[in-house]
Amino acid sequence: MNLTRSDWRRVVVLVALSLTVAVVVVLQSGSGDDPPAAAPRGDAIAPGPSASEQVEDAADSLAPEAEPTPTDGIGTRPVDDIPADGPGTFTGALTGPVTFGDPLTATREIQFSVAVEDEIGVDATELAQFVDQVLSDERSWPAGSDTVLVRVAEGGEFQLVVSSPSTTDQLCEPLQTIGQLSCTNAGVIAINVVRWETASAGWTSDLETYRQWVVNHELGHLLGHSHVACAGGAELADVMQQQSIDLDGCLPNPWPYPDGPPPRLDDSTTDEPTGETPDGDAATDDDADPPG
């Protein structure tokens, strides 16, 4: 076949175009042995948060600010070791009766018992012994009151318990104890185990003093005493002040009669308050208000 000059030109152009395309394809694809090029370090993209991390971040954004860490020396039990929930069953001290106050001058007797919720790491006998020491002190309520307190093995007009945060919330309803507070409510003094073991974030004294205070404070509610404010800076706080929230310039004080019981003027004079009575009394040591 004879090709004209114009035909040969077409063939040369087509061959040149084919070679060009082949070279471009080879340069773009690379060989199978070449690793992919690494992205520049400055342009590297960090992996995003996992689903669980996003849930945790969302929960943190909705949670209230954490309380300050309690002062050094308050409690030795880590908070992580304290269960938030308990079984709702209790073990009593099963000892008694033990009488606090003077039966000869008393005009009223109140019997009570002591118990701890199971599986929260608090011993009922040790709790009863601590309560006995508090109430036997001449600075506590029985020494200056016409009411005799009698701790019995079980039952009584009220029960003092140490319980998990969730059970404390249930015992204190309708008060809002939000898993953190304690209360006196409908025949029970419910002390949150977290507070019992670690005190509160704002507490400036030692753990034993906190425990003395919470026992006397809650008993004060049961006897009819209401909250009071700090009377003045650098003075001992009243036992009914909400000391676990803010001392407001006062000094920590766990006793109703820090200087000893007040003198009795005559047999007709009592130290009992005229406020609330034990029936239906409801108050919290850190004052969570009832809803409404």
C-alpha positions in Angstrom: 0.0 0.0 0.0 1.4 3.3 -1.1 1.0 6.2 1.5 1.0 9.8 0.5 3.0 12.4 2.3 -0.2 13.6 4.2 -0.9 10.0 5.3 2.6 9.6 6.8 2.1 12.9 8.7 -1.1 11.4 10.3 0.7 8.3 11.3 3.6 10.2 13.0 1.1 12.4 14.9 -0.9 9.4 16.1 2.3 7.6 17.3 3.5 10.6 19.1 0.2 11.1 20.9 0.2 7.4 22.0 3.7 7.7 23.5 2.7 10.8 25.4 -0.3 9.2 27.0 1.6 6.1 28.0 4.3 8.2 29.7 1.7 10.2 31.7 0.0 7.1 32.9 3.2 5.5 34.1 4.3 8.6 36.0 0.9 9.0 37.8 0.4 5.4 38.9 3.9 4.5 40.1 5.0 0.9 40.4 3.5 -1.6 42.8 6.6 -1.7 45.0 6.5 2.0 45.9 5.0 2.9 49.3 2.4 5.7 49.3 3.8 9.1 49.9 3.6 10.2 53.5 1.5 13.3 54.3 3.5 16.3 55.5 3.7 16.3 59.4 2.1 19.7 59.6 -0.9 18.5 57.6 -1.4 15.3 59.6 -5.0 14.8 60.9 -5.5 13.5 64.5 -8.2 10.8 64.9 -11.5 12.1 66.3 -12.9 11.1 69.7 -14.5 7.7 70.0 -18.2 7.4 70.7 -17.6 6.7 74.4 -15.3 9.7 74.7 -18.0 11.9 73.2 -20.6 10.6 75.6 -18.2 11.3 78.5 -17.5 14.8 77.2 -21.2 15.5 76.9 -21.8 14.3 80.5 -18.9 16.5 81.8 -20.3 19.5 80.1 -23.6 19.1 81.8 -22.2 18.1 85.2 -21.9 20.8 88.0 -18.4 21.9 88.9 -16.7 19.5 91.2 -16.4 20.3 94.9 -12.9 21.4 96.1 -10.7 18.7 97.4 -11.1 18.3 101.2 -8.3 19.7 103.3 -5.4 17.5 104.1 -5.9 15.1 107.0 -9.7 14.7 106.5 -10.3 11.0 106.1 -8.0 8.3 104.8 -10.6 6.3 102.8 -10.5 7.1 99.1 -13.8 8.4 97.7 -13.5 5.8 94.9 -13.6 3.1 97.6 -17.0 4.3 98.9 -20.0 2.7 97.0 -22.5 5.1 95.6 -25.3 2.6 96.0 -26.2 0.1 98.7 -28.5 -2.9 99.1 -31.0 -0.9 101.3 -30.6 -3.5 104.2 -29.1 -2.5 107.5 -27.2 -4.1 110.4 -27.8 -2.7 113.9 -25.4 -2.5 116.8 -27.7 -4.7 118.9 -26.4 -3.4 122.1 -28.1 -1.4 124.8 -29.9 0.1 126.6 -27.5 3.0 127.2 -28.9 6.1 128.8 -27.7 9.7 128.2 -28.8 12.4 130.5 -30.3 12.5 134.0 -33.4 10.4 134.4 -34.2 12.0 137.7 -34.6 15.5 136.3 -35.8 14.5 132.8 -39.3 15.4 131.6 -39.1 13.3 128.4 -37.4 10.1 127.3 -36.6 9.3 123.6 -35.3 5.9 122.7 -33.3 5.4 119.5 -31.2 2.8 117.8 -28.1 2.8 115.5 -27.5 0.9 112.3 -25.3 1.0 109.2 -26.3 0.0 105.6 -24.7 -3.3 104.6 -21.8 -3.4 102.2 -20.6 0.2 102.6 -17.6 -0.5 104.8 -18.8 0.9 108.1 -19.1 -1.2 111.3 -22.3 -0.8 113.3 -20.6 -1.5 116.6 -18.0 1.2 116.0 -20.7 3.6 115.0 -22.6 2.9 118.2 -19.5 3.4 120.3 -18.8 6.7 118.6 -22.3 8.0 119.2 -22.1 6.9 122.8 -18.9 8.9 123.3 -20.5 12.0 121.8 -23.7 11.8 123.8 -21.8 11.1 127.0 -19.8 14.3 126.7 -21.0 17.1 129.0 -20.9 19.4 126.0 -23.6 17.4 124.1 -27.4 17.8 124.2 -28.2 15.4 127.1 -26.1 17.3 129.6 -28.1 20.4 129.3 -31.5 19.1 128.3 -34.5 17.8 130.2 -34.7 15.0 127.6 -33.0 11.7 128.2 -31.8 9.8 125.2 -31.7 6.0 125.5 -29.9 4.0 122.8 -31.6 0.6 122.5 -30.6 -2.5 120.6 -33.3 -2.0 117.9 -36.3 0.1 117.1 -37.0 3.2 119.2 -38.6 6.5 118.2 -35.9 7.2 115.7 -32.9 5.5 114.2 -29.5 7.0 113.4 -28.0 5.3 110.3 -25.0 5.7 108.1 -26.0 4.9 104.5 -24.9 5.0 100.9 -25.6 8.2 98.9 -28.5 6.6 96.9 -30.1 5.1 100.0 -29.6 8.4 101.9 -31.5 10.2 99.1 -34.4 7.7 99.4 -34.5 8.1 103.2 -34.5 11.8 103.0 -37.2 12.3 100.4 -38.8 14.8 99.6 -35.6 16.6 100.7 -33.1 17.1 98.0 -29.9 15.5 99.3 -28.5 15.0 95.7 -26.2 12.1 96.8 -24.1 14.4 98.9 -26.0 15.5 102.0 -27.4 14.1 105.2 -30.7 14.7 106.9 -33.2 14.3 109.8 -36.5 13.2 108.3 -39.5 11.3 109.6 -37.9 9.3 112.4 -34.5 8.8 110.9 -31.2 10.5 111.0 -29.5 9.5 107.7 -25.8 10.3 107.5 -24.3 10.0 104.0 -21.3 7.6 104.2 -19.3 9.9 101.9 -19.5 12.7 104.4 -19.0 10.3 107.3 -15.7 9.1 105.8 -14.4 12.3 104.2 -16.2 15.2 105.9 -17.1 18.0 103.4 -15.0 20.0 101.0 -15.3 23.2 103.1 -14.6 21.6 106.5 -11.5 23.1 108.1 -11.1 20.8 111.2 -10.4 17.1 111.5 -12.7 14.2 110.6 -13.5 13.2 114.2 -14.7 16.8 114.9 -16.9 16.6 111.8 -18.5 13.4 112.9 -19.1 14.9 116.4 -20.7 17.9 114.7 -23.0 15.9 112.3 -24.3 13.7 115.2 -25.0 16.7 117.4 -26.4 18.8 114.5 -28.8 16.2 113.4 -29.9 15.4 116.9 -30.5 19.1 117.3 -33.0 19.0 114.5 -34.7 16.1 116.0 -35.0 18.0 119.3 -36.5 20.9 117.5 -33.6 23.3 116.8 -33.5 25.2 113.6 -30.4 26.5 111.7 -28.7 29.6 112.9 -26.1 32.0 111.3 -22.6 32.8 112.5 -22.9 35.3 115.3 -19.6 37.0 114.5 -16.2 36.5 113.1 -13.6 34.4 114.9 -16.2 33.1 117.4 -17.2 29.5 117.8 -20.0 28.5 115.5 -23.3 27.4 116.9 -23.7 23.7 116.5 -26.9 24.4 114.4 -25.0 26.5 112.0 -24.5 24.8 108.6 -20.8 24.5 109.2 -20.2 21.9 106.5 -21.2 24.5 103.9 -19.7 27.7 105.1 -18.3 28.8 108.5 -18.9 32.4 107.4 -15.9 33.6 109.6 -16.8 31.5 112.7 -14.6 28.7 114.0 -15.6 25.0 113.8 -17.6 23.8 116.8 -19.3 20.4 117.2 -20.9 20.9 120.5 -24.2 22.6 121.6 -22.6 23.6 125.0 -18.9 24.1 124.2 -18.3 25.5 127.7 -20.3 22.9 129.5 -24.0 22.6 130.2 -25.9 25.8 131.2 -26.9 26.1 134.8 -30.5 25.2 135.6 -32.3 28.0 137.3 -35.1 25.8 138.8 -36.9 22.6 138.1 -39.5 24.4 135.9 -36.8 25.8 133.5 -35.8 23.7 130.5 -33.4 24.1 127.8 -35.7 22.5 125.2 -36.5 24.8 122.2 -40.0 25.7 121.4 -39.6 25.2 117.6 -40.2 22.0 115.6 -41.0 18.8 117.4 -39.6 15.4 116.4 -42.9 14.5 114.7 -42.6 15.3 111.1 -39.3 17.1 111.5 -37.3 17.3 108.3 -34.0 19.0 107.9 -30.6 18.5 106.3 -27.2 19.2 107.7 -26.2 20.9 104.5 -29.7 22.2 103.9 -31.1 20.8 100.7 -34.5 22.4 100.5 -37.6 20.3 99.9 -39.1 20.8 96.4 -41.9 23.1 95.9 
